[in-house]
Amino acid sequence: MPETEPNLRIDRPAETVPQLVVRTVRQAILEGVLPPGRRLTERELMELTGVSRTSIREAVRHLQALGLVETSSSRGVRVAVLGSDDVLQVYEVRAALESEAASLFVQRATDSEVLELVKLTRPGRNADDQLAAIYHFDELLLAGARNALLESILTPLHARIHALRRLSLTVPGRRERSDQEYRDIVAAITDRDADRAAQLARQHVEAAKEAALAALAKLEEERTSGA
């Protein structure tokens, strides 16, 4: 009777260790656990994540490419601090691309994908739930647009934008207005009105830009007065 061959096959993990570090640090930045300006050294990241220096260095390079961390004046890196000029540039690009994504979504998304967007814009959520819903909204919109190049450009941009959202939603009334803007966009998508969806998406980005700039100005004023 022939011997049974041992099964030594190793399944390929869904993510590499550096990719897991990137996702973990990125989530901490998005949730405000690691605020803008927070310094991060290799040693601290090794202690926080429990992974090797080599993996940390690879992860940091990717986080820098995403624009989530930047070189610090001291050792290591820090969570990126966006100034008003950076915000203007980011939102100019976002307005152009996200309006196109909304238009493509109308043309290419399935009815079930549209329904998923409707579910994400239901009112009555707290701030954390709203941020999570917006993040998922971005992912669904890009998936339904079915344009790989557009997705590859907007995904890293969304990483930088989402880090600003927690700050911009502190502007009085912005959270409620943002909720309504998303519901208006989804209403146009549900009607399969590509032009209207694109127009509303652009208007939403413009309003978000103004809120982000106002929040940054207030933060800078607080830093100056506290100096």
C-alpha positions in Angstrom: 0.0 0.0 0.0 1.6 3.3 -1.1 2.4 5.8 1.6 0.2 8.9 1.8 2.0 12.0 0.7 2.1 14.5 3.5 0.3 17.8 2.9 2.8 20.5 3.4 1.2 23.1 1.3 1.3 26.6 2.8 -1.6 28.9 1.9 -0.6 32.3 0.7 -1.8 34.9 3.3 -4.3 37.5 2.0 -1.9 40.3 3.1 1.8 40.5 3.8 3.0 41.7 7.2 3.9 45.2 5.8 0.4 45.4 4.3 -1.2 44.6 7.6 0.9 47.3 9.3 -0.2 49.8 6.7 -3.8 48.9 7.2 -3.5 49.1 11.0 -1.7 52.4 11.1 -4.0 53.9 8.4 -7.0 52.9 10.4 -5.5 54.5 13.5 -5.0 57.7 11.6 -8.5 57.7 10.2 -10.0 57.1 13.7 -8.0 59.9 15.2 -6.0 57.6 17.4 -2.9 58.9 15.7 -3.6 62.6 15.2 -1.9 64.9 12.6 1.6 65.8 13.7 2.0 62.7 15.9 5.6 61.6 15.7 6.3 57.9 15.0 9.7 56.3 15.4 10.6 52.8 14.1 11.1 51.6 17.6 7.6 52.7 18.7 6.0 51.2 15.6 7.8 47.9 16.3 6.6 47.9 19.9 3.0 48.9 18.9 2.7 46.3 16.2 5.0 43.6 17.3 6.6 43.2 13.8 10.2 43.4 12.6 12.1 46.6 11.7 12.3 45.4 8.0 8.5 45.2 7.8 8.1 48.6 9.5 10.4 50.3 7.1 8.5 48.8 4.1 5.2 49.9 5.6 6.4 53.4 6.3 7.5 53.8 2.7 4.0 52.8 1.6 2.3 55.2 4.1 4.5 58.0 2.8 3.5 57.2 -0.8 -0.2 57.4 0.4 0.6 60.8 1.9 -0.5 59.7 5.4 2.9 60.2 7.0 5.8 62.5 6.2 9.4 62.9 7.3 9.7 64.5 10.7 12.2 67.2 11.6 13.5 64.9 14.3 14.0 61.2 14.0 11.4 59.0 12.3 8.2 60.3 10.6 5.0 62.0 11.7 1.4 61.7 10.8 1.0 64.1 7.9 -0.2 67.7 8.6 -2.0 69.2 5.7 -1.9 73.0 5.2 -4.5 75.0 3.4 -2.6 74.8 0.1 -2.5 71.0 0.4 -6.2 70.9 1.1 -7.0 73.1 -1.9 -5.0 70.9 -4.2 -6.4 67.6 -2.8 -10.0 68.8 -3.1 -9.5 70.3 -6.6 -8.5 66.8 -7.8 -11.2 65.1 -5.7 -13.9 67.4 -7.2 -12.9 66.4 -10.8 -12.5 62.7 -10.2 -15.3 62.0 -7.7 -17.9 63.7 -9.9 -16.8 61.5 -12.8 -17.0 58.4 -10.5 -20.6 59.3 -9.6 -21.5 59.6 -13.3 -19.8 56.3 -14.1 -21.5 54.6 -11.2 -24.9 55.7 -12.5 -24.1 54.2 -15.9 -22.5 51.0 -14.7 -23.6 50.0 -11.2 -26.1 47.2 -10.6 -29.4 47.8 -8.8 -28.1 46.0 -5.8 -25.0 48.3 -5.6 -27.3 51.3 -5.8 -29.3 49.8 -2.9 -26.2 49.5 -0.9 -25.5 53.2 -1.2 -29.1 53.9 -0.1 -28.5 51.9 3.0 -25.3 53.8 3.8 -27.1 57.2 3.7 -29.9 56.5 6.2 -30.1 59.1 8.9 -29.8 58.7 12.6 -26.1 57.7 13.0 -23.5 59.0 15.4 -20.3 60.6 14.2 -18.2 57.4 14.2 -20.8 55.5 12.3 -21.2 58.3 9.8 -17.4 58.3 9.2 -17.4 54.6 8.7 -20.4 54.8 6.3 -18.7 57.6 4.3 -15.5 55.4 4.0 -17.6 52.5 2.8 -19.5 54.8 0.4 -16.3 55.8 -1.3 -15.3 52.2 -1.8 -18.7 51.2 -3.2 -18.8 54.2 -5.5 -15.4 53.4 -7.0 -16.2 49.7 -7.3 -19.5 50.4 -9.1 -17.8 52.9 -11.4 -15.7 50.0 -12.8 -12.7 52.1 -13.9 -9.5 50.6 -12.5 -7.4 53.6 -13.3 -9.8 56.0 -11.6 -9.9 53.8 -8.6 -6.1 53.6 -8.4 -5.9 57.4 -8.4 -8.8 58.1 -6.0 -8.1 55.4 -3.4 -4.9 56.9 -2.0 -6.4 60.4 -2.3 -9.4 59.2 -0.2 -6.9 58.0 2.5 -5.7 61.6 2.9 -9.2 63.1 2.7 -10.7 60.7 5.2 -8.1 61.8 7.7 -9.4 65.3 7.4 -13.1 64.4 7.7 -13.0 63.8 11.5 -11.8 67.4 11.8 -14.1 69.0 9.2 -17.2 67.4 10.6 -16.6 69.3 13.9 -17.6 72.5 12.1 -21.1 73.4 13.5 -23.8 72.0 11.2 -21.4 70.3 8.8 -22.3 66.8 9.9 -26.0 67.3 9.2 -25.4 69.1 5.9 -23.0 66.4 4.8 -25.6 63.7 5.5 -28.1 65.5 3.4 -25.6 66.0 0.5 -25.0 62.3 0.4 -28.7 61.6 0.4 -29.1 64.0 -2.5 -26.3 62.3 -4.5 -27.9 58.9 -3.9 -31.3 60.2 -5.0 -29.8 61.3 -8.3 -28.1 57.9 -8.6 -31.3 56.1 -7.9 -33.0 58.1 -10.6 -30.1 57.1 -12.9 -29.4 60.7 -13.6 -25.7 60.8 -14.3 -25.3 64.5 -14.9 -27.2 65.4 -11.8 -25.2 62.9 -9.7 -22.0 64.4 -11.0 -23.1 67.9 -10.3 -24.2 67.1 -6.7 -21.0 65.2 -6.1 -19.0 68.3 -7.2 -21.1 70.5 -5.0 -20.5 68.2 -2.0 -16.8 68.3 -2.5 -16.8 72.1 -2.7 -18.8 72.3 0.6 -16.4 69.7 2.2 -13.4 71.7 1.1 -14.8 74.9 2.8 -15.5 73.0 6.0 -12.0 71.5 6.0 -10.4 74.9 5.4 -12.5 76.4 8.2 -11.6 73.6 10.6 -7.9 74.0 9.8 -8.0 77.7 10.3 -9.6 77.3 13.7 -7.0 74.6 14.7 -4.2 76.9 13.6 -5.7 79.8 15.6 -5.9 77.6 18.7 -2.3 76.5 18.3 -1.1 80.1 17.9 -3.1 81.3 20.9 -1.8 78.5 23.0 1.8 79.1 22.0 
